[in-house]
Amino acid sequence: MGRSFGCCFEGNCGLENIPIEDVFENLRCTREGLTNLAAEERLAIFGHNKPEEKKESKLLKFLGFTWNPLSWVM
């Protein structure tokens, strides 16, 4: 097996120095991309590539504005 990417998650390896074949091997894909089956499997495991939406309370947001001492003076 090729080189592991463990060091890259810690930020102490140069990604530009990793051979492309090792990248494909570690990501388990090819130059042509993923097959439909592999893409569906990864979608089922990891979900869609979108940021999570944070639901914030409107009451807490309002109270956050009034927590400023300048608001108290006004």
Secondary structure as UniProt FT lines:
FT   HELIX           6..9
FT   TURN            10..11
FT   HELIX           15..17
FT   HELIX           20..27
FT   TURN            31..32
FT   HELIX           36..46
FT   HELIX           58..66
FT   HELIX           69..73
//
